[in-house]
Amino acid sequence: MGDITQLLGEMRNGSSDAASAVFTRVYDELHRLAASHMRHERSDHTLQTTALMHEAYLRLVGQREMDWQSRTQFFAVASQMMRRILVSHARAYLSAKRGGLQRRISLENSDIALQSQSGELLALDGALIRLSAIDARQGQIVELRFFGGLTVEETAQVLDISVRTVKRDWMVAKAWLRSELAQGECAATAE
């Protein structure tokens, strides 16, 4: 795996051979990452794990302006890309259904538990966007930990911050998201 960073640089410069080599080397890990994302989705989801992985990879290959620094950064961006794909898919699903009922998202004891519904994913995505506008680092931590499935240590490495900072920001971000999602639910039931 040591040559992935070099291959990512060659891929950025347009090498299709490098893009193929990267894909071969990261396939299993990308598949695990996609499966992690899909665990939070509804059971009747029309997008399959492999399709999510391939769509994210195709978008990553198209990132010509990206200056890949490491394998870890690649997977963090891949996770973010998968989240965006799933959010777009959820929006399309809800618009096809002419809207949908918003359901409560449960944030249990230090883990964000998402009840596999498209509307909930959109509510969480909106809250995460608002959190990122207030504190970008906390938004990144939530994205990497919850959507990307990274450990505290891996998140600290990706963001180049201490493990202690990740733990502190993770606790604050979860509390903020709980409050934000609860307010959104109250507003939805008042309408």
Backbone torsions as a table, in degrees:
resi	resn	phi	psi	omega
1	MET	NA	-8.8	-175.7
2	GLY	-63.5	-27.4	-176.9
3	ASP	-90.0	5.3	-178.4
4	ILE	-62.5	-42.2	-179.3
5	THR	-60.6	-42.0	177.8
6	GLN	-63.8	-44.6	179.2
7	LEU	-63.6	-36.9	177.5
8	LEU	-62.0	-39.1	176.1
9	GLY	-63.7	-42.5	177.8
10	GLU	-66.4	-37.5	178.5
11	MET	-62.3	-42.9	179.0
12	ARG	-60.0	-32.8	179.6
13	ASN	-81.7	4.6	173.3
14	GLY	99.3	8.0	-179.2
15	SER	-74.4	114.6	178.3
16	SER	-72.4	-28.6	176.2
17	ASP	-64.5	-42.0	178.6
18	ALA	-65.4	-40.5	178.8
19	ALA	-60.9	-41.7	178.1
20	SER	-66.2	-41.4	-179.5
21	ALA	-65.3	-41.2	178.3
22	VAL	-62.4	-47.7	-178.0
23	PHE	-57.3	-44.3	179.4
24	THR	-61.5	-42.0	-176.3
25	ARG	-74.8	-29.7	-174.7
26	VAL	-105.7	1.8	-173.8
27	TYR	-52.5	-53.5	-176.0
28	ASP	-62.2	-43.1	-179.0
29	GLU	-69.2	-38.0	174.8
30	LEU	-63.0	-38.8	178.7
31	HIS	-64.1	-42.9	177.1
32	ARG	-62.2	-40.3	178.8
33	LEU	-64.1	-43.6	177.6
34	ALA	-63.5	-40.6	178.2
35	ALA	-63.1	-37.4	176.7
36	SER	-62.1	-42.7	177.5
37	HIS	-65.0	-41.2	-176.0
38	MET	-70.1	-22.7	177.5
39	ARG	-61.2	-23.2	-178.5
40	HIS	-90.9	1.6	-175.7
41	GLU	-97.9	163.9	179.0
42	ARG	-65.0	154.1	-174.6
43	SER	-68.4	-26.3	-179.3
44	ASP	-95.8	23.9	-177.8
45	HIS	-60.7	136.1	-178.4
46	THR	-84.6	-16.2	178.3
47	LEU	-88.3	127.7	-179.2
48	GLN	-93.2	159.1	-178.1
49	THR	-54.7	-48.0	-178.2
50	THR	-65.2	-38.8	178.5
51	ALA	-64.8	-40.2	177.0
52	LEU	-61.8	-45.0	179.9
53	MET	-61.7	-45.6	-178.3
54	HIS	-66.1	-42.2	179.2
55	GLU	-61.9	-44.1	179.0
56	ALA	-63.6	-42.6	-179.5
57	TYR	-63.0	-43.1	178.9
58	LEU	-60.8	-38.9	177.4
59	ARG	-68.7	-36.8	178.6
60	LEU	-65.6	-41.4	178.9
61	VAL	-61.4	-32.3	179.3
62	GLY	-76.1	-4.8	-178.8
63	GLN	-81.4	72.0	-176.9
64	ARG	-68.0	-29.0	-177.6
65	GLU	-83.5	-6.5	-177.3
66	MET	-74.0	128.6	177.1
67	ASP	-99.1	90.2	-175.4
68	TRP	-65.7	123.4	-178.6
69	GLN	-98.1	-30.2	-176.3
70	SER	-162.4	168.5	175.5
71	ARG	-62.8	-40.8	179.9
72	THR	-61.5	-43.1	178.4
73	GLN	-62.7	-40.8	179.0
74	PHE	-57.2	-47.0	-178.6
75	PHE	-70.9	-31.6	175.7
76	ALA	-65.0	-43.4	178.6
77	VAL	-68.3	-37.9	177.4
78	ALA	-61.2	-41.4	178.3
79	SER	-63.3	-44.0	178.2
80	GLN	-62.1	-41.2	179.0
81	MET	-63.0	-42.2	178.7
82	MET	-63.3	-40.6	178.0
83	ARG	-61.1	-44.7	179.7
84	ARG	-62.1	-39.7	178.9
85	ILE	-63.3	-45.4	-179.2
86	LEU	-65.9	-37.1	177.3
87	VAL	-65.6	-43.7	177.1
88	SER	-61.3	-41.6	179.0
89	HIS	-63.9	-40.9	179.0
90	ALA	-65.3	-40.7	177.6
91	ARG	-61.3	-44.5	179.6
92	ALA	-64.0	-40.7	179.7
93	TYR	-61.9	-46.1	-178.9
94	LEU	-68.9	-36.5	179.1
95	SER	-69.4	-32.6	176.6
96	ALA	-66.3	-30.7	179.2
97	LYS	-89.5	6.3	-177.0
98	ARG	56.7	49.6	178.8
99	GLY	99.1	-175.5	179.3
100	GLY	-172.9	160.9	179.4
101	LEU	-77.9	133.3	175.2
102	GLN	-79.8	134.0	177.0
103	ARG	-115.1	158.2	-179.9
104	ARG	-68.9	138.5	173.8
105	ILE	-101.5	125.0	-177.5
106	SER	-88.5	129.1	175.5
107	LEU	-112.9	94.1	-173.9
108	GLU	-89.2	150.3	174.0
109	ASN	4.8	65.7	175.9
110	SER	83.8	-1.7	174.1
111	ASP	-123.8	140.9	176.8
112	ILE	-88.5	116.8	-178.8
113	ALA	-105.1	118.8	-177.8
114	LEU	-104.9	121.7	178.0
115	GLN	-79.7	112.2	-171.4
116	SER	-41.0	66.3	179.1
117	GLN	-133.1	141.3	-178.8
118	SER	-60.9	-43.0	179.7
119	GLY	-60.9	-36.3	179.0
120	GLU	-69.0	-38.3	177.3
121	LEU	-62.5	-40.8	178.3
122	LEU	-66.6	-39.6	177.5
123	ALA	-62.9	-44.1	178.3
124	LEU	-65.2	-41.6	178.6
125	ASP	-60.9	-44.3	178.1
126	GLY	-61.9	-42.9	178.6
127	ALA	-65.0	-39.5	179.3
128	LEU	-66.1	-36.9	176.4
129	ILE	-64.1	-43.5	178.3
130	ARG	-64.7	-41.5	177.7
131	LEU	-61.6	-44.1	-179.3
132	SER	-62.8	-31.5	177.4
133	ALA	-69.7	-31.3	179.2
134	ILE	-82.3	-46.0	-178.5
135	ASP	-145.2	97.9	-175.1
136	ALA	-58.9	-39.7	-178.2
137	ARG	-65.1	-41.5	177.9
138	GLN	-63.0	-39.8	176.8
139	GLY	-60.8	-41.7	178.9
140	GLN	-65.5	-39.1	-179.6
141	ILE	-63.6	-44.7	178.3
142	VAL	-61.4	-44.6	-178.8
143	GLU	-62.2	-45.1	-178.0
144	LEU	-70.5	-41.5	-177.9
145	ARG	-74.7	-50.5	-173.9
146	PHE	-79.8	-54.7	-176.3
147	PHE	-80.1	-37.5	-177.1
148	GLY	-86.5	-17.1	179.3
149	GLY	71.7	18.5	-179.7
150	LEU	-75.5	150.5	175.2
151	THR	-76.6	171.1	176.5
152	VAL	-58.9	-43.9	-178.2
153	GLU	-65.0	-43.1	179.0
154	GLU	-65.5	-39.2	178.0
155	THR	-63.3	-42.8	178.1
156	ALA	-60.7	-40.5	179.7
157	GLN	-66.0	-45.8	-178.8
158	VAL	-61.3	-43.1	-176.3
159	LEU	-89.0	-4.8	179.9
160	ASP	56.9	49.6	176.3
161	ILE	-133.2	171.7	-177.9
162	SER	-76.8	156.6	176.6
163	VAL	-60.7	-39.9	179.6
164	ARG	-61.0	-40.7	177.8
165	THR	-64.8	-41.5	178.6
166	VAL	-60.7	-47.5	-178.9
167	LYS	-60.0	-45.5	-179.4
168	ARG	-64.1	-49.1	-179.2
169	ASP	-65.6	-34.2	178.7
170	TRP	-63.3	-44.2	178.7
171	MET	-63.4	-45.3	-179.6
172	VAL	-64.6	-44.0	-178.7
173	ALA	-63.1	-42.5	179.3
174	LYS	-63.1	-41.9	179.0
175	ALA	-63.7	-41.9	179.9
176	TRP	-64.4	-43.5	179.6
177	LEU	-64.0	-41.2	176.5
178	ARG	-55.8	-48.0	-178.8
179	SER	-63.9	-45.9	-178.5
180	GLU	-63.0	-43.9	-180.0
181	LEU	-69.4	-35.6	177.0
182	ALA	-66.0	-39.9	177.2
183	GLN	-64.7	-40.1	179.0
184	GLY	-63.7	-38.1	178.8
185	GLU	-67.4	-41.3	178.4
186	CYS	-62.6	-40.9	179.5
187	ALA	-66.2	-38.8	-179.1
188	ALA	-67.3	-37.6	-179.8
189	THR	-77.2	-22.6	177.8
190	ALA	-74.5	-23.8	-178.3
191	GLU	-77.7	NA	NA
